[in-house]
Amino acid sequence: MKCLLLLSAAVLLPAVCSAAAPSIHVGAMYEYAAPGTRALLKRVRNTGEATAFVRVQIAEVRYAADGTFQEVPVDTAASGAAAGLIASPSRLIVPAQGQQATRLLVQGDRSAERYYRVRFVPVLPRSEDEFALTDAQRDDYRKELSAGVNVLTGYGVFVIVHPDQAHYSVQTETRDGHVKLRNAGNTTVVLDDVRQCSATAKAAGCSPARKIHLLPQRTERFTRHADQVYRFQIIEGDARKDVLLSPLAPSGADSTLGDVLQ
């Protein structure tokens, strides 16, 4: 019988869900195409017990001035500026306990930064898919999964394509109650390993780390406290620098973005 993917059933009937099924992994959830980079290699691993048939779907993420966005499917039949980002190949057959790779090819205009959502979607192969299977092979695969999980889990990867002429400029505005970082450049800056820490305990008392992608013309605000500091790295392309945002001075005096840590 087929395994129904209900949380309660997953607890009560573990044996039913133990049949062979693919389980894919795609590594990092963010990929970056540096200026001049025309291709990214993305590996797809299958740690499951059945072959994975994976379709690669790409949509361009277009942001409006108010921060909202829409996803526009990429026309893989187009060329030049209209194509943007394409996957080659866009269909992968990944054997159990094996891996395959696809290249994400950057095409078209790169005068401005562009963003893409790449989805790796395991599917049950159909006659219209380009997996080059016979009807008998497709039927055999469906039968193999019929006793197990046939709601297959896919993954989305966010790809940032930097402009060829990248310009980095992080501006700061410091107030009594907060520090605001603004990306005045034309390409994304990464605030990595962002932690809020006790101002008196150097090796302990920090919050879990966060990663913030600061898109061009966007801001990130950090609320200041008298007994807390923020520690993180600013990543601008290949350059990294460690930064400390100092605590709010008890006297109310202003402090700045700060001290570069060694």
Secondary structure, DSSP 8 states (H G I E B T S, - for coil): ------HHHHHH-TTGGGS----EE---SEEEE-TT--EEEEEEEE-SSS-EEEEEEEEEEEE-TTS-EEEEE--TT--GGGT-EEEESSEEEE-TTEEEEEEEEE-S--SS-EEEEEEEEE----TTSSS---HHHHHHHHHHHTTS--S---EEEEEEE--SS----EEEEE-SSEEEEEE-SSS-EEEEEEEEEESS-SSS-B---EEEEE-TT-EEEEE-BTTEEEEEEEEETTEEEEEEE----TT-----EEEE--
